Amino acid sequence: MGIEKTVSELAEILGVSRQAMNNRVKSLPEEFVEKNDKGVTVVNRAGLIKLEEIYKTTIFEDEPIKTYQILLNLLKKAIFSSI
């Protein structure tokens, strides 16, 4: 199946509740979600990349999202927190 993560694994990595991550995974297109050998719902590699874009963070240590996206997110937080 390749690289995949369960809802619980993703919740821990991204720092959100399991329930919030479960709701997010349910909203992903079906091509991003599969069942593993144990019948557990997992997000495949393409879905993980999509979640990186949504959460503006890195799931894959070996393939981080673009640096400018991280900087842009930090800049937005700094601007909006000062308002």
N, C-alpha and C positions, 0 to 999 in steps of 0.2 A: 504493500500500500504506500510506502514512502514515508515522508515526514508528515506527522499528524499530531494533534494535541486534543485532549479531552476538554470538556467544559471546565472541570475543576482545575486542570493544569493551567488553562488560559486565565481563569479568574485569579489564580495566585500570581502568575507572571505579570498580569496587567493591573493588579491591585484593585480589583472590583469584586463584588460579591458573586457567589456562584449563581445566584438567581438572576442578577443583572447580566452576567455572561450568557446564561442559558437563553434569556430573552433575546439578546443580540444574535446568538447563533441561530435561533429560530427564524430571525428576520433575514438571514443570509440566503442568497440564491441556492437552490438545491445542489448545484454542481460543486459547491464549496463544502458540503457536509456529507459525511459517509457514516457507516457503521463499521466498527473494527471486528476482529474475529470473535470477540466476546459479546458483540451486539451493543456495544457502547457507542454513543454518538461522538464522532470526532470531526474536527475541522481539518481539511486537507491543506497541502502546501499553498495552493492558490487562495484558499480562504484565509490562511494565516497572513499572507501578504496583504489581503484586503483589510484584515483587522489591524495590521500595522499602520495602514493609511488612516483608518478611522480613529485609532487611539493615539496616533502620532508618536509611536514608540517602537522599540525593537523587540521582536520575538526571537528572531534568528540572530545569535551572536556573530555568526560568520557572514551574515548578509544584512547589515543594518540599513534602515531607511536613510534616505539622503539627508546629509547634514543640514542643508538649507531648510528642510521641513522642520527639523528640531529647533533650529534657530528662530524660524518664523513663529512657531508655537510659543517659544519662550518670550519673544517680543510681544506677541498678542497678549499673553498673560500679564506682562509688565505694564503694557498700556492700559488694559482694562482694569487692572487692580489699582491704578492710580486715579481712576475716575471716581 
